[in-house]
Amino acid sequence: MANKDYRELQLSSSFLVFIFIAILVLGIIIFLLGVSVGKKQVQMLSESQSLGVGVAEKITAAKPIPAEEPKGIIRKELDAHQQAKKEEKKVIAPASEQKITNLYYIQVGAFNKKNAAEALAEKYKKMGYPTIVLNPFSKDRRPVFRVRIGGFQTKEQAQEIKEKLIRSEGKKSSDYFVVRG
């Protein structure tokens, strides 16, 4: 009686490979169908935007428009999303950070806390150096606020100021380094 209660399913390795390939093909088909549906939606959206006024009036005359058509809702969502992206770009790239590209800077510190970085930046501002505090980069494992001096056109200018800082501060050469913004 015990043998009838227990059943074992044995599959050969070739049958397991066949099952795996079948599941993989099914997944690819589902993915491609999703891409196709997405392309159709984009095409419908672009067609609805390119309709002329005369054609749009004929369509509205032939069919009453419900309070909110799904295309209208999608359009509003897309517009809101694009507006949010534009505002996000404005927040991410303030004017002080837009100017830092292709210039040379001397990094004088890196801190985990923004207030410590701002305090060091203020110290160098009082000494007459132009300073910036960079927000953490997206690739940082933990937040690091970098304090940099300058915005020098050439690396030689940055090196001269670096040497001047080393002499005046009495620090090691490795405490400061020149970076390109």
N, C-alpha and C positions, 0 to 999 in steps of 0.2 A: 504494500500500500504506500509506503514511503517513496518509492520510485515514481509513482504516478503524480505525486504532489509537487515534485521538483522537476523542472524542465530546464535544460541548458540550451542556449542558442549559440551555435558555432558558425562563425563567418570566416571565409578564406580571406587572405590578404588582398587578393585581386578584387573580391567583392567589396571590401572596405575602401579600396582606392576608387572603385566605381561610385560608391555612395558619396565619397568626398568630392569627386569631380561633379557629380550631379548637384550637390548642394552649392558648390562654387558657381556653376552655370546658372542656377536659379537665382543666386544673389546678384550676379551680373545682369541678368534680365530685369530684375526688379529695379536695380540702379538705373539702367538705361531707360526704363519706362518713366522713372521719376524725372530724369533729365528731359525727356521728351515732353512731359506735362509742363515742366518749368518753362521750356522754350515756347510752348503754345501760349502760356499765360503772358509771357513777355511780348509775343507777337500780337496777341489780342489787345494788350495795353497800348502798344505803339500804334496799332491800327485805330484805336479809339481816339488817340491824340491827333492823328493825321486826318481825321474826317473833316470835311469842309462844313461851313455853316449851313449851306443849302441841303447837303445830305443829312446833316444832323437834324434839321427841321423836318425833313421827310420822315425820318425814323421816329421822331417824337410824335408826329401827327399820326402815324400808323399805329403806334403802340403807346399806351399811357405808361409813364415812368412811375415806378413805385417811389415811396418816400426816399429811399436810399438804395440805389442799385449796387450790387457787389463790386462792379468796376469802379464806381465812385468811391466806395470805401477803400478799395485797394489804392486808388490814386491818392486819396488823402493820406493814407498810411505811408506811401512812398514819399510824398512831399514832406511829411513830418519827419521822416527818417533822414531825408537829404538835408533838411534844415538843421536837424540835430547834429549831423556830421559837420556841417559848415561851422556851427557854433563851437563844436568840440575842437576843430582845428584852430579856431581863434584862441581858445583857452590854452591849448597845448603849446602853441608857438607864439608867445608874447614878443613884443618888439625887441626886447633885450636879447632874446635867444635867436631871433631871425638874423641878427647882425653877426653872430659869432662864427659863421662858416667861413672857411678859407682864411682865417686869421690865426696868428700864433698867440698862445696864452701860457702863463706860468701857473701851474697848479700848486697851490701853497697848502692845501689841506683837503681832507675828505672826512666827513662826519656822518654818524648814524642819525643825529638829531639836527633838524633844520636850524633851531635857535643857536646851537653852537657854531654852525657854519656861518650864520649871519653875523654872529659876534666877531668872528675872525675877519670876515669881509669888512665889517665896520672899522676894525683896527687898521686895515690897510687903506681904507678910504681916507681915514684921518691922516695917514702918512702921505696922501696925495696920489695914490694909485687907483686907476679905474678897476673895480672888482665886479665879479658876477658870481652868483650862487646858482649852480645847475641843479635842477631836480633830478631824482634818481632815474637812471636809464631803465628801459623795459627789460634789458637782459640781466640786470643786477639781481643776484639771489636775495639780497636784503637791501633796504633803502640806503643809498649813499649820496649825501649832498656834497658836491665838489665845489671848492672855493678856488676861483681862478682870477689872476690879475692880467689885465692887458686887453688885447685886441691889436696886436702888433702886426704890421704889414710883412715884416721879414723875420726869419728865425734868428738872425744876428741881433736884431733889436731886442728880441725876447731874451736871448742869451746874456746880453749886456745888463739888462735889468735883473736877471736872475743872479748874476755875479754880484751886483750891487746889493741885492737882498741878502745874499750869503754873508757878505762882509759886514753889513749893518746889523744883521740879526745874530751873527755868530753861530750859524747853524751849518750842518754838513751839506755838501753838494747834493746828496741823495734826498734831502728833505724837500727840494723843489725840482720840478721837471717841466720841460717845455712840451706843450701839446698843440696840435693843430685843431681848431674848432670846426 
